[in-house]
Amino acid sequence: MVELKYEPVSHDHKAFLKNAQKRKGFSKAYNDLEEEYTLVREMLSARSKSGFTQDAVAELMGTTKSAVSRLESAGKHSPSLKTLKKYAQAVGCHLEIKFIPQFGSANYSARSVKKQRTG
């Protein structure tokens, strides 16, 4: 039997982004997925801190490793709130979702929307 050795491949994310941004349309596509990438980073960080593998998280969630892998992939699909809660519980966390005003205050945003509707 052949012995397989694991040799991690180095990845310089900053260099990758710098090079990729030269491609037409990349920056817009990347920015459009900013929230998804943020969610994935949070999920991976929580799983890493818990010390669990995808297999372990899948077992705790009552699902498959491939389903957990899809959850941890940006842009593939949008998980439900129920699924995110299950994932958070499996990695020993609670899920917190926040609405953050874009223009400094909720009143400003509400007035802007109202003006757009009537204007």
C-alpha positions as a printed NumPy array, in Angstrom:
array([[  0.   ,   0.   ,   0.   ],
       [  1.244,   3.497,  -0.846],
       [  1.671,   5.916,   2.047],
       [  0.166,   9.323,   1.372],
       [  1.774,  12.317,   3.027],
       [ -0.114,  15.477,   3.798],
       [  1.73 ,  18.563,   2.649],
       [ -0.239,  21.78 ,   3.135],
       [ -0.204,  24.227,   0.257],
       [  0.739,  27.749,   1.265],
       [ -1.693,  30.482,   0.321],
       [ -0.959,  34.21 ,   0.362],
       [ -4.482,  35.645,   0.397],
       [ -3.341,  39.273,   0.022],
       [ -1.285,  38.421,  -3.047],
       [ -4.177,  36.383,  -4.446],
       [ -6.578,  39.331,  -4.045],
       [ -4.101,  41.8  ,  -5.535],
       [ -3.69 ,  39.619,  -8.613],
       [ -7.382,  38.731,  -8.878],
       [ -8.473,  42.38 ,  -8.738],
       [ -6.813,  42.875, -12.119],
       [ -9.536,  40.716, -13.674],
       [-12.581,  42.518, -15.03 ],
       [-15.588,  42.241, -12.72 ],
       [-13.713,  40.565,  -9.868],
       [-13.888,  43.473,  -7.411],
       [-17.65 ,  43.879,  -7.814],
       [-18.29 ,  40.151,  -7.471],
       [-16.006,  39.931,  -4.434],
       [-17.608,  42.96 ,  -2.77 ],
       [-21.103,  41.606,  -3.471],
       [-20.175,  38.531,  -1.416],
       [-18.635,  40.482,   1.493],
       [-21.345,  39.51 ,   3.984],
       [-21.156,  35.851,   2.979],
       [-17.367,  35.838,   3.388],
       [-17.721,  37.478,   6.807],
       [-20.233,  34.813,   7.879],
       [-17.967,  32.009,   6.651],
       [-14.951,  33.478,   8.49 ],
       [-17.027,  33.638,  11.687],
       [-18.19 ,  30.047,  11.258],
       [-14.692,  28.722,  10.566],
       [-13.29 ,  30.657,  13.515],
       [-15.974,  29.287,  15.861],
       [-15.396,  25.716,  14.674],
       [-11.634,  26.124,  15.   ],
       [-11.979,  27.444,  18.571],
       [-14.256,  24.529,  19.441],
       [-11.639,  22.079,  18.165],
       [-14.241,  20.16 ,  16.151],
       [-13.859,  18.716,  12.687],
       [-16.583,  19.023,  10.069],
       [-17.46 ,  15.402,  10.823],
       [-17.979,  16.189,  14.512],
       [-20.091,  19.261,  13.773],
       [-22.163,  17.264,  11.294],
       [-22.829,  14.574,  13.888],
       [-23.876,  17.164,  16.482],
       [-26.171,  18.838,  13.929],
       [-27.636,  15.561,  12.721],
       [-26.425,  16.08 ,   9.168],
       [-23.548,  15.095,   6.878],
       [-19.998,  16.374,   6.56 ],
       [-20.768,  17.509,   3.004],
       [-23.673,  19.627,   4.311],
       [-21.337,  21.299,   6.825],
       [-18.804,  21.845,   4.058],
       [-21.471,  23.6  ,   1.967],
       [-22.405,  25.765,   4.973],
       [-18.792,  26.839,   5.291],
       [-18.539,  27.866,   1.62 ],
       [-19.285,  31.464,   0.655],
       [-21.711,  32.141,  -2.146],
       [-22.939,  28.569,  -2.643],
       [-26.267,  28.999,  -0.891],
       [-27.958,  30.921,   1.897],
       [-28.458,  28.827,   5.032],
       [-31.655,  29.23 ,   7.019],
       [-31.705,  30.819,  10.452],
       [-32.591,  27.41 ,  11.897],
       [-29.499,  25.849,  10.295],
       [-27.235,  28.656,  11.537],
       [-28.615,  28.164,  15.061],
       [-27.885,  24.424,  14.872],
       [-24.348,  25.115,  13.668],
       [-23.756,  27.677,  16.445],
       [-25.012,  25.254,  19.083],
       [-22.836,  22.442,  17.677],
       [-19.675,  24.568,  18.   ],
       [-20.602,  25.793,  21.486],
       [-21.794,  29.26 ,  20.538],
       [-25.019,  31.218,  20.381],
       [-26.08 ,  33.025,  17.237],
       [-26.373,  36.799,  17.343],
       [-27.714,  38.833,  14.434],
       [-27.548,  42.619,  14.406],
       [-28.981,  45.362,  12.246],
       [-26.463,  48.185,  12.013],
       [-27.606,  51.558,  10.621],
       [-25.722,  52.466,   7.462],
       [-25.862,  56.233,   7.827],
       [-25.236,  56.716,  11.508],
       [-28.82 ,  56.611,  12.759],
       [-32.003,  54.663,  12.16 ],
       [-33.99 ,  57.921,  11.877],
       [-31.837,  59.154,   9.005],
       [-32.308,  55.901,   7.122],
       [-36.066,  55.862,   7.747],
       [-36.406,  59.456,   6.513],
       [-34.379,  58.638,   3.406],
       [-36.564,  55.637,   2.583],
       [-39.732,  57.669,   3.191],
       [-38.494,  60.422,   0.847],
       [-37.65 ,  57.866,  -1.84 ],
       [-41.134,  56.361,  -1.64 ],
       [-42.959,  59.69 ,  -1.817],
       [-40.491,  61.541,  -4.035]])
